[in-house]
């Protein structure tokens, strides 16, 4: 643990940011997984789940949690699964 006040504050803010980023990334993965499960089981709400997953991917990319190329690749794969 640091002794300098500014370093102590920095540790607190970085821990808070880390937990928020982890939660957002986990929510993105969860929405992708829900969409893929809906496609596998042939549910009717796959289109809505696709839109939710796409929004989560875009949000993560805009926040810098994932690279923009990974976001494009993931969205492309989901769109291909939806069209089948």
N, C-alpha and C positions, 0 to 999 in steps of 0.2 A: 504494500500500500504506500502511495507517495506521501511525502511530508508537506509539500508545497500546496497551498490552498488552490491555486489555479489547476494544478495537476489532479487534485482530489475531485474538483468539479468536472474536469474533463473525463475522468473515469466514470463518474455518475452519468454524464450525458451520453458517453459512448455505450454504456451498458443499456441505457434506455433506448437508444437508436438501434442497437443490435437486437434487442427483443422485439421492437416494432418491425424491423426489416425481416426478421425470422418469421414473424406472424404473417406478414404480407406474402412472403414467398411460399409459406406453407398453405395459405389460403388459395394461392394460384395453383399449386400442385393439386390441391383437393378438388378444385373446380374442374381441372383437366381430367382427373381420375373419375369424377362423377359423370362427365360427358362420355368418356371411353366405356364406362360400365353401362351407360344407357344405350350406347351403340351396340355393345355386345349382346345385351338382352333384348334389343329391338323396341325400346320404349318410344312412346309418341312424343315425349318432351325433349328429344335430343336437340332439336333446333334451338330451343330456349337455353338449354345447358351449353350449347356451342357458343351462343352469344355471351353468356356469363363468363365462360372460360376465355373467350377472346378479349373481353373487357379486362379480366384479371391479368392476362398476359401483357396487354398494352399498358396497364397501370404499373406493373412491375418493371417494364422496360423504361417507362418515362421516369421512374424514380431511381433508375440505375441499379436495380437489383439483379437484372439479367441484361445481357448484351442485346442490342437491337437486332442483330442477325439471328440470335437464338429465338427471339420473339417471333420474327418472321418465319423461321423454320418451324416452330411449334404451331403457329397459326395455320401454316400451309398443310402440315400433317393432319391437323384436326379437320380442316376443310375437305381434305381428301377422304378422310374416314366418313364424314357426313355425306359426301356425294355418292358413296358406294351403296 
